[in-house]
Amino acid sequence: MKYFNNKTAPIYVYDGSFDGLLCCLFSMFELKEMPSEVVKRYDGFLPCRNIESTDEKVARVKKGILRKMGREALKLGERAYLSELAKIERDVLEYFTLGFSVGEKLYRMLYENCVARVNGAAKYTMNERHRILQFLRFSDSDGLLTAVITSKANVLPLIAGHFEARFPQESFLIYDSSRYVALVCSGGKRAFVPLEEYYQPPPNAEELKYRELFKMFYDTIEIKERHNERCRMNHMPKRFWKNMTEFADANSASARTALEKLKNNSEK
């Protein structure tokens, strides 16, 4: 990279956010060095540099990216970062560094390793977002919609806008059990809240009835003679099943029990 000295810089330690990674980029240009590694935590003995994240640095870097490379470059870099693939931080930094040198033709330079890796990681993230939008199931917990997901990529920032537009008058919570963080949206505001554990509230009788009806619908529309377990797992990967209403046998059993109690009480 023409901006940097040939020497290798210490390990960069940042706060684990995309904005923090942009601050790493700021420090790279300020110090004219390429970090040997970019990590969220480091307890080793090699030289390291703690990168402070500030709004001013983030704004300056974003402005520079938009002016030199365009909005699509910033979007691709963030989506690649959210993939959380191994060493993706270094790939994103190299990608933006190259972009400052070549400008908007960055997108056509797929022969460059960093460009190819960033594009691949961005596609990986968006594919996972698409699956989560397909297989996410909400439950009504006394007026609060709640859902649990188990995602390979960090898709919560990418699905928030979709559900805010879909449920503008609702309050909802989506918990990512892979990252121990919850997206909470209410009244046009959103927040990402760290949670070590989260358990959905017990469903009330009305929610249980709707779960049972949904499972009944799922079971009814299947053509039994054409049942193909392998095909179903190809279109609906099994890793999502534990969070999906139609596969929650325990919930269905409790729903049937609740319905029986309601029926018995109504007959008395």
N, C-alpha and C positions, 0 to 999 in steps of 0.2 A: 504494500500500500504506500503510495507516494507521500502521504501525509506524515508517516511515522518513521522513527529511527529503526535501524535494523535490530536493535536490542529488544529482548523480550521483557515485558513488564511483569510486576508481581501478579499474584492472583487477586482478582477483584471480588469483593464481598459486598453484595447489595441487598436491598430489603425484600426481594422476591416478587416485586410488582413490575408490570410493563413500564410504568413511569420510572421506576428505579433503574431499569435496564437502559432507558434513554439517558439517564444521568450518567451511567457508565460510558455511554457514547460521548457525552459532553466531556468527561474527564479524559477519554482517549485523545480527543483532539486538543484539549487544553495542554496535556502533558506530552503529546506526540508519542504515544506508546500503545502497543497492542497487548492486552492482558494474556497471560498464558492460559488462564481459565477464569470462568465467571461462575460464582457459586453463591448460594443463599447463606450458607454457614461454612465456617472453616476452622478446624481445631488443630491443624497440623503445624509443622515447624517452618514451612517455606514462607518467604516474604509475601505479605498480602497487603491490600489497600482497601480500607473501608470507604465505600462510596456513599456520600450523603445525598439524599434525595430532596430536592427543593422544587417548588412550583415554578420558580423563575427559570431554572435549568430546563425543566420539562417543556415549558412554553417555547423557549428558544430553539430547542432541538426539533420540536414538532413543526415550528415555523420554517426551519431550514429544510426539513424533509419535504414539506408541502411545496415550497418554492422550487426546490431543485428536482424532486422526483415525482411529485404529484400525490394526490390523496390515496390512490390505489396502492402505492408502495407502503404507506403508513398502515393501511388496512391489512395488507398481506403480512407485514412484519408482526403486527399484533396477533393475527390469527395463528401464525406459525409459532409465536411465543406461547400461546395458550395450548398448543399441542402437548407441551411438557415432555417432549421427546428428549432423549439424552443429548446433552451439549447443544441444545437449540439456542441458548443465549449467545454463545459464541458465533453461531451461524447467522443469527439476526444482526449482530454487531458488524460482522463482515459484509453482510448484505447492504446495510445502510452506508457503511464506509465506501463500498464500491459505487453505490448510487450517488454519493456526493461527487464522485470523480466522473461518472459517465452520464448522469442525468436520467432523463425519461427512457432512454433506450435500455435501461436496466432490465425491463421485462423481457426483452428479446434475447438476453444473454444467458440462456439456459445451459450453455456449455460451461458456465462458471459454476463450480461446485456449490458455493453459498446460495446462488440464485435457485439452482435446482432443488437444494435441500429446503429452502424457505417455501418455495412453491409446493413441494410435496407435503411439508408439515402443515401448511395452510389448508390444503385439500383434506388432509387427515382430520383436522379440527372440524371443518365444515361438514364432513361426512358424519362425524359423531354428533354434531348438532342436529343434523337431519334425523338421525335415529332417535335421539332423545325427544324431539318434537313429535315423532310418531308414537313412541311407547310410553311417554310420561302419562301418569294417571293421577288426577286430583281426587281428594276426598273432602267432603264438607264437614268441618269440625266447628259446629256452632257459629257459622257465618264466616269462618276462615278456611280458605281452600289450602290444603296442604298436600305435598307430594314428596317422595323420596326418589332420588336417582343415584345410579352408580355408573359414573362416566369415565371413559379412558382419557378424555381431554377435558380441560377446564372450560366448559361451555356455558356456565351460569351467566357470565357477562354478555354472551351472544344470544341467549334466549329470553333475557329479561324484557327487552323491547317488544318481542312477539306477544308475550302474555299480558304485558301492560296494555297493548293495543286491543287485544282480544277480550280482556276483562277490565275495562277502564273504571268500573264502579266497584270492583271487588278488591278485597285484601287477600293476598296469598303468600305462601311460604313454600320454597322449594329447597330441600336439603340434599346436598351432594355428600353422600356417605364416604366417597373416596377421598375427599379433601377436608371433611369436617367443617364445612361452611354452609350457611343458609342464605339464600336470597329472599329478602323480605320486601314486599311491595305493598304500599297502602297510600291512598290519597294522592297519587301522582309522585310519590317519593319512593326511592329504593335504597336498600342498604345490604351489605354483605357482612353477615355476622358469624364469627368463629364459634363453632359448637362442637365440643368433644363428643357429645352423644345427642341424639334426637330420636324420640319415639313419637309417632303420630298418636294424637289423642284417641281414646276408645270411641268407635263410631256409635252414634245414637241409633235409635230404631229406624228412623227415616233413611239415614245413610245406609244402614244394613239392607234395607229393602231395595234401594237403588243398586247396590252392589250385586244383590242376588238377581235382579232383573237384567243387569248388564251381562252377568255370567250366563244367564238363561239365553239371552240373545246370541252371545258368542257360540254357545253350544248348539243352538237351533239352526243357525245359518250354515253350519258345516254339512257338506254332503258326506255322510258316513262311508259310503262306498269308495270315495276318492281320498280318504284320509291318508296323508303322506307325512310322517313325522320328520323325515329329513328335509323335505321341502319347507315345512313350517319353520324349522330351525334356521334354514337359509334366509328366509324372509323376516323372521322374528327371532334373532339370536337368543339363546337360552339364558345368557347372563342378565337379560332384562326381566325375565319372568317373575323373579321374586318380588318386584315392585309393581306388578301389573294386576289389576283387579280381576281379570278373567282367569288368572292362574292362582289366585290366592284361595286355596282350598280351605285353609283354616278360617278365613273370613267368611267364606260361603257357608261353612258349617255353623259358625256363630250366627250368621244371618238366618239360616233355617231355624235355629233354636229360638231366636228372637221373634221370628214370624209365628212360630208355633205358640209362643207365649202370648203374643198379641191376639192370635186367633182364639185361644182358650179364654183369655180375659174378656173378649168381645162376646163370647157365647154364654158367659156367666150372667 
